Amino acid sequence: MPKKILIIEDEEILLDLLKKKLEGLGYEVYTAKDGESGFESAKEVLPDLILLDIIMPKMGGFEVMEELQKDEGLRSIPVIVVSNSGQPVELNKAKELGAKDWLIKTEFDPKEVIEKVVKLIGQP
């Protein structure tokens, strides 16, 4: 069975790019465009990994991570944060909330995403 990845991202172009790349490699990809529906999807899908934006409508990425940490069945899911900001304050907060890795959108390279995903959960 292929590994499942949930992408929670409100930028449609980036969401589609990531989805196509990861599906092309054989991962099963689920998407959500805001934190609230993303958290609901996480409970339903129980993904092997979550790619998570920080600034989103309804519920931000930090709030999503806080909710994941409260849930026994979800807290062990690795999270890679995808953000516009590389501020140390944000990086530290994300790490405290359990993020395993970080990608900055302005320096974004799809190959880097694939490398980080494979490093955390292995091949599909």
N, CA, C and O of each residue as an XYZ file, in Angstrom:
496
protein
N       0.831     -1.195      0.000
C       0.000      0.000      0.000
C       0.873      1.256      0.000
O       1.801      1.351      0.804
N       0.599      2.220     -0.881
C       1.461      3.407     -0.921
C       1.339      4.248      0.343
O       0.311      4.238      1.019
N       2.403      4.972      0.644
C       2.384      5.854      1.808
C       1.522      7.068      1.505
O       1.478      7.552      0.373
N       0.833      7.554      2.541
C      -0.113      8.670      2.384
C       0.496      9.974      2.874
O       1.096     10.041      3.947
N       0.324     11.015      2.053
C       0.807     12.346      2.405
C      -0.371     13.312      2.338
O      -1.140     13.314      1.376
N      -0.494     14.124      3.372
C      -1.522     15.163      3.410
C      -0.830     16.512      3.229
O       0.080     16.854      3.983
N      -1.268     17.280      2.223
C      -0.721     18.618      1.996
C      -1.786     19.625      2.425
O      -2.893     19.646      1.887
N      -1.431     20.463      3.407
C      -2.353     21.511      3.872
C      -1.732     22.845      3.452
O      -0.787     23.328      4.077
N      -2.274     23.424      2.393
C      -1.670     24.595      1.753
C      -2.750     25.390      1.036
O      -3.542     24.817      0.288
N      -2.797     26.718      1.255
C      -3.840     27.525      0.620
C      -3.427     28.128     -0.722
O      -4.268     28.693     -1.420
N      -2.159     28.020     -1.093
C      -1.716     28.513     -2.403
C      -1.912     27.403     -3.432
O      -1.175     26.417     -3.454
N      -2.914     27.583     -4.278
C      -3.332     26.549     -5.220
C      -2.202     26.059     -6.141
O      -2.081     24.856     -6.373
N      -1.377     26.973     -6.664
C      -0.312     26.592     -7.597
C       0.688     25.665     -6.906
O       1.076     24.636     -7.457
N       1.096     26.037     -5.705
C       2.042     25.226     -4.950
C       1.415     23.884     -4.563
O       2.064     22.841     -4.642
N       0.175     23.920     -4.153
C      -0.550     22.704     -3.776
C      -0.577     21.720     -4.948
O      -0.269     20.540     -4.782
N      -0.945     22.211     -6.125
C      -1.004     21.354     -7.312
C       0.365     20.811     -7.692
O       0.499     19.639     -8.043
N       1.381     21.666     -7.622
C       2.742     21.251     -7.962
C       3.204     20.111     -7.051
O       3.703     19.091     -7.525
N       3.033     20.295     -5.747
C       3.444     19.269     -4.785
C       2.661     17.969     -4.994
O       3.232     16.879     -4.974
N       1.362     18.102     -5.193
C       0.496     16.931     -5.386
C       0.960     16.126     -6.601
O       1.118     14.908     -6.519
N       1.177     16.810     -7.727
C       1.607     16.123     -8.955
C       2.956     15.441     -8.774
O       3.133     14.287     -9.166
N       3.902     16.153     -8.182
C       5.249     15.606     -7.959
C       5.188     14.332     -7.116
O       5.765     13.307     -7.478
N       4.485     14.413     -5.991
C       4.435     13.285     -5.052
C       3.623     12.115     -5.610
O       3.995     10.956     -5.424
N       2.515     12.415     -6.293
C       1.732     11.340     -6.916
C       2.546     10.667     -8.019
O       2.467      9.453     -8.210
N       3.321     11.463     -8.736
C       4.179     10.930     -9.799
C       5.180      9.918     -9.282
O       5.602      9.020    -10.011
N       5.557     10.065     -8.020
C       6.503      9.118     -7.411
C       5.796      7.897     -6.829
O       6.438      6.910     -6.470
N       4.468      7.972     -6.740
C       3.719      6.824     -6.230
C       3.108      6.995     -4.851
O       2.521      6.055     -4.316
N       3.238      8.199     -4.259
C       2.591      8.448     -2.964
C       1.099      8.683     -3.188
O       0.682      9.143     -4.251
N       0.307      8.361     -2.173
C      -1.120      8.670     -2.199
C      -1.259     10.048     -1.550
O      -0.907     10.214     -0.382
N      -1.767     11.036     -2.290
C      -1.765     12.414     -1.802
C      -3.177     12.940     -1.550
O      -4.068     12.799     -2.388
N      -3.358     13.543     -0.388
C      -4.623     14.184      0.000
C      -4.315     15.660      0.193
O      -3.202     16.016      0.579
N      -5.297     16.525     -0.073
C      -5.036     17.955      0.068
C      -6.146     18.651      0.848
O      -7.282     18.181      0.916
N      -5.777     19.788      1.434
C      -6.731     20.665      2.118
C      -6.233     22.085      1.925
O      -5.027     22.328      1.884
N      -7.175     23.033      1.804
C      -6.788     24.421      1.527
C      -6.862     25.334      2.745
O      -6.612     26.534      2.634
N      -7.200     24.784      3.896
C      -7.159     25.583      5.132
C      -6.873     24.643      6.296
O      -7.043     23.428      6.194
N      -6.436     25.234      7.403
C      -6.028     24.433      8.551
C      -7.133     23.592      9.151
O      -6.899     22.461      9.578
N      -8.337     24.140      9.184
C      -9.453     23.429      9.802
C      -9.783     22.139      9.038
O      -9.872     21.065      9.632
N      -9.965     22.257      7.711
C     -10.281     21.055      6.938
C      -9.064     20.130      6.881
O      -9.210     18.912      6.771
N      -7.860     20.715      6.955
C      -6.640     19.901      6.979
C      -6.577     19.025      8.211
O      -6.226     17.848      8.129
N      -6.921     19.606      9.367
C      -6.901     18.826     10.608
C      -7.952     17.719     10.556
O      -7.697     16.593     10.983
N      -9.140     18.047     10.026
C     -10.195     17.030      9.870
C      -9.717     15.904      8.956
O      -9.942     14.728      9.241
N      -9.055     16.270      7.854
C      -8.524     15.267      6.923
C      -7.485     14.381      7.603
O      -7.444     13.173      7.371
N      -6.652     14.983      8.438
C      -5.620     14.209      9.145
C      -6.272     13.123     10.003
O      -5.775     11.999     10.073
N      -7.390     13.465     10.657
C      -8.087     12.486     11.502
C      -8.683     11.353     10.661
O      -8.688     10.196     11.079
N      -9.182     11.698      9.477
C      -9.801     10.686      8.609
C      -8.769      9.818      7.895
O      -8.883      8.592      7.876
N      -7.765     10.463      7.310
C      -6.794      9.785      6.440
C      -5.681      9.087      7.220
O      -5.159      8.067      6.769
N      -5.310      9.629      8.391
C      -4.145      9.182      9.152
C      -2.921      9.048      8.240
O      -2.407      7.950      8.027
N      -2.460     10.203      7.701
C      -1.340     10.178      6.753
C      -0.030      9.764      7.404
O       0.126      9.825      8.624
N       0.916      9.340      6.558
C       2.255      8.998      7.037
C       3.089     10.256      7.229
O       4.087     10.243      7.950
N       2.670     11.360      6.571
C       3.409     12.618      6.633
C       2.466     13.762      6.287
O       1.541     13.596      5.493
N       2.708     14.935      6.894
C       1.924     16.134      6.571
C       2.871     17.237      6.122
O       3.852     17.541      6.801
N       2.568     17.841      4.959
C       3.252     19.054      4.502
C       2.309     20.193      4.881
O       1.168     20.235      4.422
N       2.779     21.107      5.710
C       1.887     22.080      6.339
C       2.330     23.519      6.166
O       3.445     23.883      6.540
N       1.455     24.338      5.600
C       1.685     25.781      5.500
C       1.410     26.395      6.881
O       0.679     25.814      7.683
N       1.991     27.558      7.153
C       1.780     28.203      8.454
C       0.642     29.221      8.400
O      -0.231     29.218      9.268
N       0.644     30.093      7.383
C      -0.371     31.141      7.323
C      -1.470     30.711      6.357
O      -1.285     30.674      5.141
N      -2.632     30.386      6.952
C      -3.772     29.892      6.177
C      -5.070     30.387      6.795
O      -5.102     30.815      7.949
N      -6.159     30.322      5.996
C      -7.465     30.695      6.544
C      -7.971     29.677      7.575
O      -7.521     28.532      7.619
N      -8.904     30.126      8.388
C      -9.628     29.330      9.394
C      -8.779     28.838     10.552
O      -9.148     29.042     11.709
N      -7.652     28.195     10.275
C      -6.771     27.707     11.346
C      -5.359     27.699     10.782
O      -5.105     27.062      9.760
N      -4.441     28.396     11.432
C      -3.062     28.464     10.949
C      -2.299     27.174     11.230
O      -2.754     26.314     11.985
N      -1.139     27.061     10.611
C      -0.314     25.863     10.761
C       0.096     25.568     12.199
O       0.115     24.409     12.614
N       0.423     26.610     12.961
C       0.809     26.384     14.362
C      -0.362     25.798     15.148
O      -0.182     24.900     15.970
N      -1.573     26.321     14.884
C      -2.763     25.781     15.562
C      -2.996     24.323     15.176
O      -3.345     23.496     16.018
N      -2.797     24.018     13.888
C      -2.957     22.634     13.427
C      -1.984     21.736     14.191
O      -2.361     20.663     14.663
N      -0.714     22.187     14.312
C       0.285     21.379     15.033
C      -0.091     21.209     16.504
O       0.112     20.140     17.078
N      -0.640     22.266     17.114
C      -1.083     22.157     18.511
C      -2.174     21.099     18.645
O      -2.158     20.294     19.577
N      -3.128     21.107     17.700
C      -4.214     20.118     17.727
C      -3.675     18.700     17.485
O      -4.121     17.748     18.126
N      -2.732     18.566     16.575
C      -2.134     17.248     16.305
C      -1.467     16.710     17.570
O      -1.579     15.526     17.887
N      -0.765     17.603     18.294
C      -0.056     17.181     19.510
C      -1.014     16.705     20.604
O      -0.657     15.844     21.409
N      -2.217     17.258     20.635
C      -3.211     16.883     21.656
C      -3.837     15.529     21.373
O      -4.412     14.910     22.268
N      -3.730     15.067     20.138
C      -4.405     13.842     19.718
C      -3.435     12.660     19.712
O      -2.470     12.630     18.948
N      -3.713     11.698     20.575
C      -2.863     10.519     20.732
C      -2.576      9.813     19.397
O      -1.455      9.364     19.155
N      -3.592      9.720     18.543
C      -3.447      9.007     17.282
C      -2.743      9.799     16.191
O      -2.353      9.231     15.171
N      -2.574     11.107     16.392
C      -1.993     11.957     15.347
C      -0.632     12.538     15.698
O       0.105     12.964     14.810
N      -0.291     12.562     16.981
C       0.913     13.299     17.372
C       2.214     12.720     16.817
O       3.222     13.424     16.753
N       2.206     11.462     16.418
C       3.453     10.873     15.912
C       3.639     11.075     14.399
O       4.663     10.673     13.845
N       2.651     11.697     13.726
C       2.775     11.931     12.280
C       3.833     13.011     12.040
O       3.719     14.110     12.583
N       4.857     12.717     11.236
C       5.867     13.749     10.965
C       5.277     14.901     10.140
O       4.484     14.691      9.223
N       5.691     16.121     10.496
C       5.215     17.327      9.812
C       6.414     18.059      9.222
O       7.414     18.298      9.899
N       6.288     18.411      7.932
C       7.261     19.303      7.301
C       6.529     20.618      7.079
O       5.518     20.663      6.379
N       7.043     21.686      7.679
C       6.421     23.002      7.562
C       6.884     23.650      6.259
O       8.070     23.630      5.929
N       5.925     24.228      5.519
C       6.208     24.951      4.282
C       5.756     26.382      4.535
O       4.566     26.627      4.734
N       6.697     27.339      4.532
C       6.325     28.705      4.905
C       7.038     29.751      4.062
O       8.062     29.478      3.436
N       6.474     30.953      4.060
C       7.114     32.083      3.383
C       8.246     32.654      4.222
O       9.114     33.358      3.705
N       8.240     32.358      5.497
C       9.199     32.970      6.407
C      10.201     31.949      6.923
O       9.850     30.805      7.211
N      11.431     32.370      7.034
C      12.436     31.492      7.621
C      12.916     32.073      8.934
O      14.044     31.816      9.356
N      12.065     32.858      9.586
C      12.450     33.521     10.835
C      12.783     32.491     11.911
O      12.033     31.533     12.097
N      13.894     32.674     12.620
C      14.258     31.735     13.690
C      13.149     31.539     14.725
O      12.969     30.436     15.241
N      12.403     32.611     15.030
C      11.318     32.514     16.010
C      10.278     31.493     15.523
O       9.817     30.644     16.286
N       9.922     31.596     14.242
C       8.950     30.662     13.676
C       9.512     29.248     13.619
O       8.822     28.283     13.948
N      10.764     29.131     13.202
C      11.402     27.816     13.123
C      11.401     27.135     14.484
O      11.071     25.954     14.598
N      11.771     27.885     15.513
C      11.812     27.318     16.865
C      10.427     26.913     17.343
O      10.260     25.856     17.951
N       9.428     27.758     17.067
C       8.059     27.433     17.484
C       7.598     26.156     16.768
O       6.996     25.279     17.386
N       7.881     26.056     15.472
C       7.488     24.866     14.699
C       8.152     23.619     15.276
O       7.512     22.575     15.407
N       9.434     23.727     15.618
C      10.155     22.576     16.197
C       9.559     22.186     17.542
O       9.383     21.003     17.833
N       9.251     23.187     18.358
C       8.632     22.920     19.668
C       7.309     22.180     19.508
O       6.952     21.341     20.335
N       6.582     22.501     18.432
C       5.286     21.871     18.187
C       5.411     20.547     17.437
O       4.408     19.940     17.063
N       6.646     20.106     17.221
C       6.842     18.779     16.657
C       7.211     18.704     15.190
O       7.306     17.605     14.643
N       7.425     19.856     14.523
C       7.808     19.809     13.105
C       9.159     19.104     12.963
O      10.088     19.358     13.731
N       9.254     18.224     11.979
C      10.490     17.466     11.750
C      11.421     18.175     10.781
O      12.631     17.949     10.793
N      10.843     19.050      9.927
C      11.663     19.741      8.943
C      10.947     21.001      8.473
O       9.821     21.275      8.888
N      11.608     21.770      7.601
C      11.132     23.091      7.227
C      11.508     23.371      5.780
O      12.622     23.057      5.360
N      10.598     23.955      5.015
C      10.884     24.406      3.647
C      10.434     25.852      3.516
O       9.359     26.218      3.992
N      11.257     26.675      2.870
C      10.894     28.074      2.675
C      10.456     28.251      1.222
O      11.195     27.914      0.297
N       9.253     28.782      1.032
C       8.646     28.874     -0.302
C       9.498     29.644     -1.303
O       9.578     29.260     -2.470
N      10.136     30.724     -0.863
C      10.911     31.535     -1.806
C      12.153     30.804     -2.306
O      12.670     31.121     -3.377
N      12.635     29.829     -1.536
C      13.823     29.061     -1.933
C      13.410     27.665     -2.371
O      14.209     26.729     -2.346
N      12.165     27.542     -2.768
C      11.530     26.270     -2.996
C      12.086     25.495     -4.182
O      12.182     26.021     -5.291
N      12.447     24.252     -3.940
C      12.911     23.361     -4.997
C      12.183     22.030     -4.804
O      12.360     21.372     -3.779
N      11.362     21.629     -5.785
C      10.615     20.371     -5.625
C      11.506     19.169     -5.280
O      11.074     18.261     -4.570
N      12.745     19.164     -5.780
C      13.660     18.049     -5.472
C      13.947     17.981     -3.977
O      14.057     16.900     -3.398
N      14.065     19.167     -3.360
C      14.333     19.242     -1.929
C      13.153     18.655     -1.138
O      13.348     17.964     -0.138
N      11.932     18.940     -1.601
C      10.737     18.394     -0.940
C      10.793     16.873     -0.977
O      10.596     16.212      0.042
N      11.061     16.325     -2.153
C      11.120     14.867     -2.329
C      12.170     14.277     -1.393
O      11.917     13.280     -0.716
N      13.353     14.899     -1.357
C      14.437     14.397     -0.483
C      13.997     14.366      0.976
O      14.241     13.386      1.680
N      13.350     15.435      1.428
C      12.921     15.509      2.839
C      11.833     14.480      3.133
O      11.834     13.856      4.194
N      10.897     14.304      2.186
C       9.815     13.328      2.365
C      10.402     11.921      2.462
O      10.067     11.161      3.371
N      11.282     11.583      1.516
C      11.887     10.240      1.495
C      12.709     10.004      2.765
O      12.701      8.909      3.327
N      13.420     11.048      3.207
C      14.230     10.927      4.439
C      13.358     10.595      5.640
O      13.753      9.805      6.497
N      12.158     11.203      5.706
C      11.274     10.990      6.861
C      10.435      9.723      6.787
O      10.266      9.041      7.797
N       9.905      9.395      5.612
C       8.988      8.231      5.554
C       9.396      7.174      4.536
O       8.723      6.151      4.410
N      10.482      7.402      3.810
C      10.926      6.401      2.848
C      10.179      6.495      1.525
O       9.361      7.390      1.314
N      10.474      5.564      0.652
C       9.851      5.522     -0.679
C       8.372      5.169     -0.544
O       7.948      4.622      0.474
N       7.575      5.493     -1.602
C       6.145      5.170     -1.550
C       5.934      3.679     -1.390
O       4.794      3.219     -1.327
